[in-house]
Amino acid sequence: MVTYRTPREWELMREAGRVVARILAGTREAAEPGLPLAELDAVAGRILKENGATSPFLHYKPSWAPVPYPARICVSVNDVVVHGIPDGRVLEDGDLVSVDCGATLDGYCGDAAVSFFVGDGDEAGRRLLDVTETALRRAIAAAVPGNRMGDIANAVERTARKAGFGITRGCGGHGIGTEMHEDPAVPNVGKAGKGMPLREGLTIAIEPMFHEGGSDDSRLLADGWSIATADGGRAAHFEHTIAITPDGPLVLTAP
């Protein structure tokens, strides 16, 4: 069932979203060669505590997962697209890192993700980041009353296909509010003008995930959570939580 949120609820989600933005900024600043991924999770934990928030990721267990998620954030490196577990792996110069995090504050959630390089990265990788972030901006711009869910999905899909990138099959965004994952699903592939109508008050997380190699295929790693590209190529992931308002999309997880 889809729930439509009030302007007051947007404000509460915006406060949670600010915590998410602080975590993304803090983990990005901390990421450097030689740092274990688990230290990024510790950074997130400190920021959550400082802001009186909790992580909706920690101990989350959907029906398909073999075990509850063991960390506060997801840290996915190079060929891992999403749900990477921050463990003892050490970052290296040139790694492409995606950090996905959520925060729950006063009963409301925010969820966002960003991808970046440890160091400068290479030209091809920077193009992957630029195109994936562009897809997110275009999808957000399509999230207006009177459009349909397919307009959001098609903005993502067209951007990926034009650039020659793959899109993680079976993964996408979601509704969000008092729970991290709510109805409706927000796909990254679809036809413009199709799907559910977009109405004022809908709060959703939009999250394009692109594969550098061009294939949509992925594989589940042995930890039961991490999803990696099937061809071993790199991936990028960007996400924002937004509210659909009469004045256009309101980004709730901006700094």
N, C-alpha and C positions, 0 to 999 in steps of 0.2 A: 504494500500500500504506500502510495506517495504522500508525503506530508509537506504542506506548504507553510513556510515560516513567516513570522511577522517581522516588521522593522526592528522591534525590540530584540527579537531572537537573532537577527542579523548582527546587532551590536554585541550580543554575547558571543556569537561565533567569531566576530572580529577580534575580540579580546583573546580568545583561544588561538586565532590565526596569528596574532602578533607574537605569541610564544613560539609557534612553529617557525615563524620567520627568524626569530632570534636563534633558534637551534640550528637552522640551516646556515645562518651567517657564522655562528660559533664553530660549527663542525668544519665548515669550509676554511675558516681561518686556521684551525688547528691542524688540518691535513697537510702533512709534509713527509718527505722520504724518511723511512725508518720508524714511523709511528704505527703501532698495531691498531687494527680496525676497532678493537675493543675500547681503545682510548677515546675514539669518537663517540661511542655509546656512553662513556663516562661523562664526556662534555655535555651531551644531551641530558643526562640525568641531573647534572648540576643546574642546568638552566631551567629544567622543569621544576626542580625543588625551589629555586630562587623565586619562581613566579607562582608558586602554589598550585601547579598543574600536575597532571599525571599523564602517562603514555597509554593510549588505547592499543598500541601494538604489543606491549609486554603481556605475555600469557594469552594472547589472542589465539583462538583455535577454531577456525572454520571446519566444516565437515570433511573437507578434502585433506586437511593437514594431519600428518601422523602424530605430531607432538605440538604443544603450545609454542608460540613464537617466543624465543628466549631473550629478546633484547628490546630496548626502548625505541630504536630506529632500525631501518634497513640500510645497509651499506653494500652496494653492488659495484664490483670492480671489473672493468674491461668487458669481457663477454657476458658477464652476469647482467641481466636486464633489470631484474626487480627481486625483492625479498631476500637479498643477500644478508647473511647473518654476520654481524661484526664480531669476529673471533680474533685469534692471535696472529692472523696474517699481517705482514708488515707492508705498508705502502712503499711503492718505488716511484722514482722520478719518471714522469710520463704516463702514469696510470690514469685512466679515465674512471672517475668515481661518481656514482649516483647515490645521493642521500635522500631517503624518503622518510618523513617523520610526521607524527600526529601529536596533538595535545588535547587533553580534556580539561576544561576549566569551567567551574560553576555549572556543570552538567551539559556543556556544549563542546563540540569538537571542531578542530581544524586539521587539515591534512594537505601537505605539499611536498614537492620534490624538486631537486636541482641536480644537474650534472656539471662536472668541472674536471679540469686536469690538475694533477699534482705536478707542478712545473708548467711549462709553456704548452706542451702537447705539440702535435704535428698539424699540418694544414688540413689533411683529410679529416682528422678527428675534430678540429675546430669547425669544419663545415657541418659535420654530423650534429654537433651541439647547436650551432646556429639554426640549422633547419628544424630541429626538433623543438627548440624554443619558439621559433616562428610559427610552427604548427599550433602550439599552445595559444599564442596570441591571437591567431586567426580563429581558433575554435572559441575562445572567450568572446571575441567580437560577434560571433554568430549566436551567442546565448542571449537572445532578446525575446520579449513577448511577441507572439505571432509567428516566430520560427518554429521549427520542429527539431527533434533530437537528431534526425538525419542531417540537418544543416551543420551541427557541431561535428558529427562523425565525418562528414564529407570534407569539411575544412581540414581535418587531420589527415585523412586519406589522400586527398589531392596533393597536399604538401609533400607527403612522403613519396608518393609515386613519381611526381615530377622530378624529385631529386634522386630517384633510383634506390630509395631505402625501403627495407622491409618493415612491417608492423607486427609486433608480437601477437600472434594469433591467440584469441581467447582471453586477452587481458584488456582492461580499459578502466574508465572511471566509474563513479558511483554517486548515488545520493548520500548526503551526510547531514547530520544535525545533532540530535542527542546521542546517536550512535555513529561510529566511524563509517560503517557500511550500511546504507539504507537503500531502498528503491528510489529512483530507477537506476538501471544500468546505463552507463554512458559510454557507448562503443567508440572505437577509433576508426571503424570502417562503416560506411553507410551511404545512402542516397539522399541528396538534398531534397527537401520537401516531404520526406517520409518520416514515420515514427511519431512518437507522442508529441502533442503540442507543448510548447514551452510557455509557462504561465508565471506571472509575478509571484514571488515567494518561494520558487523552487531553489533549493540550495544543493549544489552538486560539486564534485571534484572531477576536473577534467585532466587527463594524464596521458598524453602521447608517449609511446615507447617505440623508438626506431632502431632498426638493425642496419649497420653499415654495409653488410654484405649483400643486401637486397632481398634475401629470403625472409619469409614470415615464420619459418619453422623455429621451434625452441625445444629445449629439453629440461626436464626437472633433475636437479642434482641430488646426490645421495643424502643430503641433509633433509630432504623432503620439503624444502621451502624455496631454495634459490632456483630461479628460472634463468637459463642461459641460452644464448643463440645456438642453434644447431650447428652452424658452420664455424663457430669459434670466433667470429668477427665481433667487433665492439658494438655496444649499445648505449643509447642515451635515453634519459627519462626526465621529463619536466612535468610539474603538476601545480595547480592552484585550486583552492576551494573558492567558489563564487556564489553569489546570490543573484538571481534574475529580478531586476527591479524595473519600474516604469521608465527610469532614466538610463537604462542600459545595465550591463553586467557590473556588479560590485565585487572586486577581488578582496576576499576576506583574509587571505594569508600573505598579503603584501607587508613589507616592513613597516 
